[in-house]
Amino acid sequence: MKTTKERVAELVASVGTWYEKPGCLAAGRMTAELYPYTAMFSPIRVNRLTIKNRLVMAPMGNVSMADETGRPSAKMIEYFTARARGGVGLITSGLVPVSHGVDPTVTELGDLSYFPRIDRSRSVFAGWRDLAERCHAHGARFFIQLTPGLGRVGSPECLINKTKLPVSASWNPNFYMPALPCRPLTDGQARRIVKNAGQAAADAKAATIDGVYLHGHEGYLLEQMTNPAFNRRRLGAFADWKAFGVGMVEEIRRRVGPDYPIMYRIDLSLALEETYGDRMATVGSLKKFRGGRTPEQTLEYMEALVKAGVDLFDVDLGCYDNWWLPHPPSSMAPGCYLEVSRIVKERFAERKIVSNAGVPVPVVAVGKLGYPDLAERALRDGDCDMVMLGRPLLADPEWPNKAFAGRVADIAPCIGDQEGCINEFVEGGHPQCAVNARTGFEDILDGSELAPAARPRKIAVVGGGPGGMQCAVIAARRGHDVTLYESRGELGGMLVPGSRPAIKFDIVNYLEHLRHDVEAASKDCKLKIKLGEAPGAAELKKGKYDAIVTATGSVQARPPVPGIDSADVMLAVDVLRDPSLADGAKRVVIVGGGVVGCETAYWLAHEKGKDVAVVEMLPAFMKGVCTANRGWLLHYLEERGVALYNCSRLAEVRHGSVTIRRNVHRSVPDPTVTWTPLLPENVENPFAPRIRLEERDEELPADLVLLAAGARPDDRLYRACVEAGAAPDVRNLGDSFAMGRVFEATKAAYAVGTAL
């Protein structure tokens, strides 16, 4: 029988090749074979609280959703109300620090914060009461997630802005700037945080919030204090790495009494050694983190937490330094951590673990469970007691209601790109969603903008990509007479090649959903679809449209180098559309290390067994892509032996080879680093070395050269329509306006579709 450690190691080892296991891809489809979902919509008891169903809204940071004082704003309240209205049983907030004045990374200058607060003063309480009451009105329970702070994973800007070092359990490197040390908390400061947590829990209970939820995973400060990877204290009250967490739970239980639910978020393992292997002994910023909490130690710690008063756990793997594990990107398996919740369930059953209330301690499964059949099967099979949905509820707040009614095809699926939900935090925004323009804007987009148009118009939408499809559907449902033109024989635009690799199964779901919406609107509304047609300005003018929307996409770039027009040179998107184009090639060089180039490289190396090299001009690959998605791809490209050449550019193409001009100076950064993230451009790293130039030409063997070197907006039709006066109202959206992602296309489609 395998040990828990062996089971975890096998799980981590499969993260890059999970799709090779038979049946795994089918688990990630938006099907309704198990409907009605009797397990999902059965009630459950936590302590003395009854929750109406088994669905939990995951904690996703409510950064910049509260007032600067920390009081929940209308934005934050309407955001949660939409999910309560959508039918989820339990809602959890994003993290709310209780360490202001101790952890300098959670407080801005002027004692302001981009986090919500419950510790500041009574002036914030009304916001929390309003939020809880709005959730209760729709039958949902609401837990507030408390955190002792960020510690070493907090913003290093506190050193620049406030001349204060970040804190941690011991002397640890800062995640964003490893050269910046984080000082240990004093015992007195740690006790102050414990006391603050108790007070915050008491205030939450008084504010009619249904429970508190401790953020003890992913390498935040609570994890740092309760994991020997980070806590290497030899003296004092918290040298025992279990003491801080157990003490915090005991203090909260003392303040709120025996009946108030306490939930705890934990990782079964940091999985750093399983992820990085020998690098744990050679990489400076990883060396200190050897000897982390083992899965067996975590299970023992969880038992101690139950004795102290915890009623409910959710559990996963990983931390910031392997960020894709706690934030599974689109490329990870559906239900990726069901094995983890199964391990905990088995342990609790074997040891007959019950809470202080005398009831079993439910285990919540996390990790890509937004597929109704998969979620239902996990509950029926006893892999978990509840299912946590994060990003799926941003993509579609009505996910629970639609699943309950059997309307699975109507659910807008999450695509896992994490550009709106996570990357917005890094860039200074607030929670949003690539496939739902209203997420994070529920306070100003209340649905009234979707009301029938006062004056129906005749509209042409040219381009059947995600922006064009969404705009056409919205306009048609508002009563306009819409014709949607697409030059190819199928709708989808760049989603079609983008859905080719097995790891892009979420894009397959999204593409099917958009096509389903178009088909439904064509039956219910005045929407006509014309495939294989690309009308020009003159033809559109003859159609006498009241408005024309151009969504004609982009033109792929071709670097001006000798041999670029060779038959051995193709566009990556063309090969993704027709994989047979690459059948005869064994050695492939991809020019362009953005997300398209790297995903194509992964597909060709992992699924097609080809020898692949990727050439990128910039120092880093996939600049601007969410850290979790970027890290996953880089890690498994390296694992499969894909050669990554940064600070390099294509110089010449010849039959059988290419020449690249490469900066080989030792100051060029290692492109495979995934344990330290790229900083936003507006954050300067004073410790970063300057890259010096030492170029030389290198020849790479190549049977096929694929171009993924970017693109430019194709706005020719838009400009022609404007110049010809083809309609009184001409608009441009998507890539034909500015190069972007599904995120930008969705926003533009919604804005234009509701404004016509």
KEDONU-537842 format. One line per field, with one value per residue (C-alpha): residue number from 1; residue in one letter; x, y, z. Coordinates in steps of 0.5 Angstrom, whole numbers, m for minus. Each point is the difference from the previous one (the first is absolute). Example, Ala and Ser with C-alpha at 12.3 -4.5 7.8 and 13.67 -1.06 7.14 Angstrom:
2
resi: (1	2) .
resn: (A	S) .
xx: (25	2) .
yy: (m9	7) .
zz: (16	m2) .
***
This chain:
756
resi: (1	2	3	4	5	6	7	8	9	10	11	12	13	14	15	16	17	18	19	20	21	22	23	24	25	26	27	28	29	30	31	32	33	34	35	36	37	38	39	40	41	42	43	44	45	46	47	48	49	50	51	52	53	54	55	56	57	58	59	60	61	62	63	64	65	66	67	68	69	70	71	72	73	74	75	76	77	78	79	80	81	82	83	84	85	86	87	88	89	90	91	92	93	94	95	96	97	98	99	100	101	102	103	104	105	106	107	108	109	110	111	112	113	114	115	116	117	118	119	120	121	122	123	124	125	126	127	128	129	130	131	132	133	134	135	136	137	138	139	140	141	142	143	144	145	146	147	148	149	150	151	152	153	154	155	156	157	158	159	160	161	162	163	164	165	166	167	168	169	170	171	172	173	174	175	176	177	178	179	180	181	182	183	184	185	186	187	188	189	190	191	192	193	194	195	196	197	198	199	200	201	202	203	204	205	206	207	208	209	210	211	212	213	214	215	216	217	218	219	220	221	222	223	224	225	226	227	228	229	230	231	232	233	234	235	236	237	238	239	240	241	242	243	244	245	246	247	248	249	250	251	252	253	254	255	256	257	258	259	260	261	262	263	264	265	266	267	268	269	270	271	272	273	274	275	276	277	278	279	280	281	282	283	284	285	286	287	288	289	290	291	292	293	294	295	296	297	298	299	300	301	302	303	304	305	306	307	308	309	310	311	312	313	314	315	316	317	318	319	320	321	322	323	324	325	326	327	328	329	330	331	332	333	334	335	336	337	338	339	340	341	342	343	344	345	346	347	348	349	350	351	352	353	354	355	356	357	358	359	360	361	362	363	364	365	366	367	368	369	370	371	372	373	374	375	376	377	378	379	380	381	382	383	384	385	386	387	388	389	390	391	392	393	394	395	396	397	398	399	400	401	402	403	404	405	406	407	408	409	410	411	412	413	414	415	416	417	418	419	420	421	422	423	424	425	426	427	428	429	430	431	432	433	434	435	436	437	438	439	440	441	442	443	444	445	446	447	448	449	450	451	452	453	454	455	456	457	458	459	460	461	462	463	464	465	466	467	468	469	470	471	472	473	474	475	476	477	478	479	480	481	482	483	484	485	486	487	488	489	490	491	492	493	494	495	496	497	498	499	500	501	502	503	504	505	506	507	508	509	510	511	512	513	514	515	516	517	518	519	520	521	522	523	524	525	526	527	528	529	530	531	532	533	534	535	536	537	538	539	540	541	542	543	544	545	546	547	548	549	550	551	552	553	554	555	556	557	558	559	560	561	562	563	564	565	566	567	568	569	570	571	572	573	574	575	576	577	578	579	580	581	582	583	584	585	586	587	588	589	590	591	592	593	594	595	596	597	598	599	600	601	602	603	604	605	606	607	608	609	610	611	612	613	614	615	616	617	618	619	620	621	622	623	624	625	626	627	628	629	630	631	632	633	634	635	636	637	638	639	640	641	642	643	644	645	646	647	648	649	650	651	652	653	654	655	656	657	658	659	660	661	662	663	664	665	666	667	668	669	670	671	672	673	674	675	676	677	678	679	680	681	682	683	684	685	686	687	688	689	690	691	692	693	694	695	696	697	698	699	700	701	702	703	704	705	706	707	708	709	710	711	712	713	714	715	716	717	718	719	720	721	722	723	724	725	726	727	728	729	730	731	732	733	734	735	736	737	738	739	740	741	742	743	744	745	746	747	748	749	750	751	752	753	754	755	756) .
resn: (M	K	T	T	K	E	R	V	A	E	L	V	A	S	V	G	T	W	Y	E	K	P	G	C	L	A	A	G	R	M	T	A	E	L	Y	P	Y	T	A	M	F	S	P	I	R	V	N	R	L	T	I	K	N	R	L	V	M	A	P	M	G	N	V	S	M	A	D	E	T	G	R	P	S	A	K	M	I	E	Y	F	T	A	R	A	R	G	G	V	G	L	I	T	S	G	L	V	P	V	S	H	G	V	D	P	T	V	T	E	L	G	D	L	S	Y	F	P	R	I	D	R	S	R	S	V	F	A	G	W	R	D	L	A	E	R	C	H	A	H	G	A	R	F	F	I	Q	L	T	P	G	L	G	R	V	G	S	P	E	C	L	I	N	K	T	K	L	P	V	S	A	S	W	N	P	N	F	Y	M	P	A	L	P	C	R	P	L	T	D	G	Q	A	R	R	I	V	K	N	A	G	Q	A	A	A	D	A	K	A	A	T	I	D	G	V	Y	L	H	G	H	E	G	Y	L	L	E	Q	M	T	N	P	A	F	N	R	R	R	L	G	A	F	A	D	W	K	A	F	G	V	G	M	V	E	E	I	R	R	R	V	G	P	D	Y	P	I	M	Y	R	I	D	L	S	L	A	L	E	E	T	Y	G	D	R	M	A	T	V	G	S	L	K	K	F	R	G	G	R	T	P	E	Q	T	L	E	Y	M	E	A	L	V	K	A	G	V	D	L	F	D	V	D	L	G	C	Y	D	N	W	W	L	P	H	P	P	S	S	M	A	P	G	C	Y	L	E	V	S	R	I	V	K	E	R	F	A	E	R	K	I	V	S	N	A	G	V	P	V	P	V	V	A	V	G	K	L	G	Y	P	D	L	A	E	R	A	L	R	D	G	D	C	D	M	V	M	L	G	R	P	L	L	A	D	P	E	W	P	N	K	A	F	A	G	R	V	A	D	I	A	P	C	I	G	D	Q	E	G	C	I	N	E	F	V	E	G	G	H	P	Q	C	A	V	N	A	R	T	G	F	E	D	I	L	D	G	S	E	L	A	P	A	A	R	P	R	K	I	A	V	V	G	G	G	P	G	G	M	Q	C	A	V	I	A	A	R	R	G	H	D	V	T	L	Y	E	S	R	G	E	L	G	G	M	L	V	P	G	S	R	P	A	I	K	F	D	I	V	N	Y	L	E	H	L	R	H	D	V	E	A	A	S	K	D	C	K	L	K	I	K	L	G	E	A	P	G	A	A	E	L	K	K	G	K	Y	D	A	I	V	T	A	T	G	S	V	Q	A	R	P	P	V	P	G	I	D	S	A	D	V	M	L	A	V	D	V	L	R	D	P	S	L	A	D	G	A	K	R	V	V	I	V	G	G	G	V	V	G	C	E	T	A	Y	W	L	A	H	E	K	G	K	D	V	A	V	V	E	M	L	P	A	F	M	K	G	V	C	T	A	N	R	G	W	L	L	H	Y	L	E	E	R	G	V	A	L	Y	N	C	S	R	L	A	E	V	R	H	G	S	V	T	I	R	R	N	V	H	R	S	V	P	D	P	T	V	T	W	T	P	L	L	P	E	N	V	E	N	P	F	A	P	R	I	R	L	E	E	R	D	E	E	L	P	A	D	L	V	L	L	A	A	G	A	R	P	D	D	R	L	Y	R	A	C	V	E	A	G	A	A	P	D	V	R	N	L	G	D	S	F	A	M	G	R	V	F	E	A	T	K	A	A	Y	A	V	G	T	A	L) .
xx: (0	3	1	m3	7	0	m7	2	7	m4	m5	5	4	m7	m1	3	m2	m7	m4	4	m5	m6	m6	3	m2	m7	m1	1	m6	m6	m5	m6	0	m1	m5	m4	5	m2	6	2	m6	m1	1	6	1	6	0	m7	m1	m4	3	m5	4	7	3	5	2	8	3	3	3	m4	5	m2	m7	m1	1	7	m2	m1	m8	m3	m3	m6	5	1	m7	m3	6	m2	m7	0	3	m5	m6	4	m2	7	m1	6	4	7	3	7	5	0	6	0	7	0	6	4	0	2	m2	m7	m1	1	3	m5	m3	m4	0	m2	m3	m7	1	m4	5	0	m6	m7	0	1	m6	m6	3	1	m7	m3	4	m2	m7	0	3	m5	m6	2	1	7	5	6	7	5	7	5	8	6	3	4	7	5	m5	m2	2	7	m2	0	7	0	m6	0	8	m3	2	m5	m1	0	0	8	5	m3	1	m6	m3	0	7	4	6	m5	0	m6	1	m3	m6	1	m4	m4	m2	m2	m4	m3	m2	m4	m3	m3	m2	m5	m2	m2	m3	m5	m1	m2	m5	m3	m1	m4	6	m1	7	7	5	8	4	6	2	4	6	m4	3	m5	4	6	m1	m2	4	8	2	m1	0	7	m1	4	m3	m6	m7	m1	6	m5	m2	m7	m1	m2	m6	m3	1	m4	m6	0	0	m6	m4	1	m3	m6	m2	m1	m5	3	3	8	2	8	3	6	5	2	7	4	2	6	5	m5	0	8	3	8	m1	m2	7	3	m5	2	m8	m2	6	m3	m7	2	m3	m7	m6	m1	m7	0	2	m6	m5	2	0	m7	m2	3	m4	m6	1	1	m7	1	m7	2	6	2	6	5	7	6	2	2	7	m4	m6	m4	m1	m5	m2	m1	0	m4	5	m1	m4	m8	m1	8	0	m6	6	2	m7	m1	6	m2	m7	3	4	m6	m4	6	1	m8	2	m6	m1	m1	m7	0	m1	5	4	m1	5	m1	4	3	3	m3	m7	m5	m2	m7	1	7	m2	m6	4	5	m6	m3	6	2	6	m2	m6	0	2	4	m1	4	1	m6	m5	4	m2	m7	m3	m6	4	m4	m7	2	3	m6	m5	4	2	7	1	m2	6	5	7	6	6	5	5	m1	1	m6	0	7	4	m4	2	8	m1	m4	m8	m5	m4	m2	m1	2	m7	m5	1	m5	5	2	m4	m7	m1	0	m2	m7	m3	m4	5	m3	m7	m3	2	m4	1	2	5	3	7	6	5	6	5	m3	6	m2	m1	m5	m4	m1	m2	m5	m3	m1	m3	m4	m3	m1	m5	5	0	7	4	6	6	6	5	1	m4	m1	m1	5	6	6	m3	0	8	0	m4	4	5	m3	2	m5	m6	m3	0	m4	m5	0	m1	m5	m4	1	m3	m6	m1	0	m4	m5	m1	m1	m6	m3	2	2	7	2	7	4	6	5	m1	4	m4	4	m2	m4	m4	m1	m3	m4	m3	m3	2	m1	6	6	5	6	4	5	5	8	5	6	7	6	7	3	6	3	m3	m7	m4	3	m5	3	m3	m7	m5	m1	m7	m1	4	m5	m6	3	5	1	5	5	0	6	4	4	4	m4	2	m5	1	m3	m1	m6	m6	m2	7	1	m6	1	7	m3	m5	5	5	m5	m5	3	7	4	7	m2	4	m3	3	m2	3	m2	4	m6	m5	m8	1	m7	m3	m2	5	m3	m2	7	4	m4	2	7	1	m3	4	6	m2	m1	7	m3	6	m2	4	m1	3	1	m3	m1	6	m1	m4	3	m2	1	2	m1	6	m2	4	0	3	4	2	0	m5	m5	m5	m2	m7	m2	0	m7	1	0	m5	1	m2	m5	4	m2	4	7	5	6	4	m1	6	1	0	6	1	5	m4	2	m3	m2	m3	m6	m2	m8	m4	m6	0	m6	m1	m4	4	m6	m6	m3	m7	m3	m5	0	m7	m2	4	m3	m7	1	3	m6	m5	m2	m5	m2	3	7	3	7	1	5	6	m1	0	5	4	m3	m3	m7	0	0	m4	m6	0	0	m5	m5	1	m1	m6	m3	1	m3) .
yy: (0	7	5	7	3	m5	2	7	m1	m4	6	5	m4	m1	8	1	m7	m1	0	m6	m4	m3	4	6	5	m3	2	7	1	4	m6	m2	m7	m1	5	1	2	m3	0	7	3	m4	4	m1	2	4	0	2	4	m3	2	m1	m4	m2	5	5	7	0	6	4	6	6	5	7	m2	4	7	2	0	m7	0	m5	5	m1	m3	m6	0	m1	m5	m5	1	m2	m6	m1	1	m5	m6	m1	m3	3	6	2	7	1	1	5	1	1	2	8	3	m6	m3	6	m3	0	8	6	7	4	m7	m1	m7	m4	m5	0	1	m2	2	7	3	0	4	m6	m5	3	m3	m7	0	2	m5	m6	2	1	m7	m3	3	m5	m6	0	0	5	m2	6	m3	3	0	2	3	m1	0	m2	0	7	6	2	7	1	0	6	4	m1	m3	m6	m7	m5	m5	m8	m5	0	3	m2	3	5	m4	6	2	m6	5	4	m4	m1	1	m5	2	1	m4	6	2	m7	0	7	m4	m5	5	4	m7	m1	7	0	m7	3	6	m4	m4	7	2	m6	m4	m7	m3	2	m3	0	0	m5	m2	2	3	6	2	m5	m5	3	m1	m7	m3	m2	2	7	0	m2	4	m4	4	3	m2	m1	m4	m6	1	m2	5	6	m3	m4	6	4	m5	0	7	1	m6	4	6	m3	m6	m7	1	4	m3	1	m2	m1	0	m5	m3	m7	1	6	m5	4	m6	m4	6	2	m6	1	8	0	m1	5	6	5	2	m7	m3	3	m4	m7	m4	3	m3	m7	m3	m4	6	4	m5	m1	8	0	m5	5	6	m4	m1	7	2	m1	m2	0	m1	1	m3	1	0	5	7	6	m3	m5	5	m4	m6	5	4	m6	3	m2	m5	m4	m6	0	m2	1	m1	m5	m5	5	1	m8	m1	5	m3	m7	2	4	m7	m4	4	1	8	4	7	3	0	m7	0	m3	5	2	0	5	m2	6	0	1	m3	4	m6	m2	m7	0	3	m4	m7	3	1	m7	m4	3	4	6	3	7	2	7	4	7	2	m4	5	6	m3	m1	2	m4	m7	m3	2	m2	m7	m1	1	m4	6	m2	2	7	0	5	m4	3	m1	0	6	4	6	4	m4	0	4	6	0	0	6	4	m2	m4	m6	m1	m6	m1	m3	4	8	1	m3	5	5	m2	6	4	m5	m3	m3	6	1	m6	2	0	6	6	0	m7	1	m4	m2	m3	m4	m2	m5	m6	0	0	8	m1	m5	3	7	m4	m4	6	5	m5	m2	8	m1	3	m4	m3	m3	m3	m1	m5	m1	m7	m6	0	5	1	4	m1	m5	m5	m1	2	m6	m5	m3	m5	5	5	m4	6	4	m6	1	8	m1	m5	5	6	m4	m2	7	2	m6	1	8	m2	m4	5	7	3	m3	m2	m4	1	m5	1	7	6	6	6	7	1	m6	2	7	m4	m3	6	m2	5	m2	m4	m3	m3	m5	m3	m2	1	m1	m5	3	m2	2	3	m5	m4	m6	2	m2	m7	m6	m2	6	0	4	m4	1	m3	m6	0	0	m5	m5	m4	6	m2	m8	0	4	m3	7	6	7	5	7	4	m2	3	m4	m3	m2	m3	m4	m2	m3	m4	m3	m2	m2	m4	m2	m1	m2	5	3	8	6	7	6	7	7	2	m2	m4	m5	2	7	2	m7	m2	m2	m7	m1	2	m4	m7	1	2	m6	m5	2	0	m7	m3	3	6	5	7	6	6	7	m3	1	m3	2	m5	m6	m5	m7	m4	5	7	5	4	6	m2	4	m4	4	m3	6	m3	m3	m7	m1	m6	3	m1	1	8	4	5	7	5	5	6	m4	1	m5	3	m6	m2	m1	4	m5	1	m1	m6	m2	m6	m4	m7	m5	m4	m6	1	m4	5	7	3	7	2	7	4	3	7	3	m2	7	0	m1	5	5	m1	0	7	3	m3	2	m7	1	6	m4	m4	m3	m4	m5	m6	m1	4	6	m2	m6	m4	m6	m3	5	6	m3	m2	7	4	m5	1	8	0	m5	4	7	m1) .
zz: (0	m2	5	0	m2	m6	m2	0	m3	m6	0	m1	m5	m5	0	m7	m3	3	m6	m3	6	m4	2	3	m6	0	8	m2	m5	2	m1	4	0	8	0	5	5	6	4	m2	2	7	6	5	7	2	8	1	m6	m6	m7	m6	m5	0	m5	3	m3	1	3	m6	3	0	m1	m2	1	7	2	1	7	0	0	m5	m6	m4	m5	5	2	m7	m2	6	m1	m7	2	6	m5	m5	5	4	7	3	m2	3	m1	m2	5	6	3	8	0	m2	4	0	m7	m4	m6	1	2	m5	1	4	4	m6	m3	m7	5	3	8	6	5	m2	4	1	m6	m5	4	m4	m7	3	3	m7	m3	4	0	m8	0	5	m4	m5	4	0	6	1	3	1	m2	5	m1	5	m6	m7	3	m5	m6	2	m5	1	m1	7	1	m5	2	8	0	4	m1	m2	6	0	5	m1	m4	m7	m7	m3	m5	m5	1	3	2	5	7	4	7	6	4	7	5	2	m7	m1	6	m2	m7	4	4	m6	m3	6	0	m7	0	6	m4	m6	4	2	m7	m1	m4	0	1	0	m5	2	m6	1	m6	m6	4	3	7	3	m4	1	8	m1	m4	1	m7	2	8	2	7	6	6	2	0	m7	m1	m1	m7	3	5	m4	m4	6	5	m5	m1	8	0	m5	3	7	m3	m4	4	m1	m6	m5	m6	m1	m7	m2	m6	m1	m5	2	m3	m3	m5	m1	0	m4	m5	0	2	0	m1	7	2	m5	m1	5	1	1	4	7	m2	1	5	m1	4	m3	m2	7	4	m3	1	8	0	m3	6	5	m4	1	7	1	m3	m8	m3	m8	m4	m7	m3	m6	m1	m2	2	m4	m2	m4	m1	m5	5	5	m6	m6	m7	m6	m1	6	1	2	7	1	7	2	2	5	3	0	4	5	0	1	6	3	m1	3	6	1	0	3	1	7	m2	0	m8	m5	m3	m7	m6	m5	m7	m4	m7	m7	2	m4	m4	3	m2	3	7	1	m1	5	5	m2	1	6	m2	4	4	m4	m7	0	m6	m1	m7	m3	4	m3	m7	2	7	m2	m1	6	m2	m7	2	5	m6	m5	m4	m1	m7	2	6	m3	2	3	m5	5	m3	7	m3	3	7	2	m5	1	8	m3	m4	5	m2	3	m1	m7	m5	m7	m2	4	m1	6	5	5	m3	2	4	m7	m5	4	m6	m2	m6	m3	m1	m7	m4	m1	m7	m4	m5	m6	2	m3	4	m4	3	4	6	7	0	m7	3	7	m3	m6	6	5	m6	m3	7	1	m6	m6	m6	m1	m5	2	m5	0	m5	2	0	7	6	5	m3	4	5	m5	m1	8	2	m4	6	5	5	m3	2	3	m6	m4	6	m1	m8	0	5	m4	m6	4	2	m8	m2	6	m2	m8	2	5	m3	m6	m1	m7	0	m7	0	m5	m2	1	m3	m1	1	m7	2	7	m3	m5	6	3	7	6	3	m2	6	m3	4	m5	4	m1	m5	2	0	m5	2	m6	0	m6	m1	3	m6	0	m1	7	4	2	5	6	0	m7	3	6	m5	m4	4	m6	m3	5	m1	m4	5	6	2	1	1	3	m1	6	7	2	2	m7	m1	6	0	m7	2	6	m5	m5	5	5	m5	m6	2	m4	2	1	2	1	m2	4	0	7	6	2	m3	0	3	3	1	6	5	1	m7	m2	5	m2	m7	1	5	m5	m6	4	2	m7	m2	m4	m1	2	m3	3	m2	m7	m7	m7	m5	m6	m2	m4	m2	6	4	3	3	6	3	7	6	4	5	7	3	m5	5	0	m4	4	7	3	7	m1	m4	m5	4	m3	m5	5	6	0	3	2	1	m7	m4	m7	m6	m4	m7	m3	m6	m5	m5	1	m5	2	m4	m3	m4	1	3	3	1	6	0	2	m4	m2	0	m7	0	m8	0	5	m3	m7	3	3	m6	m4	5	m1	6	5	6	m1	6	1	5	2	m3	m6	5	4	1	7	3	1	6	m4	m6	5	3	m7	m2	6	0	m8	0	6	m3	m7) .
***
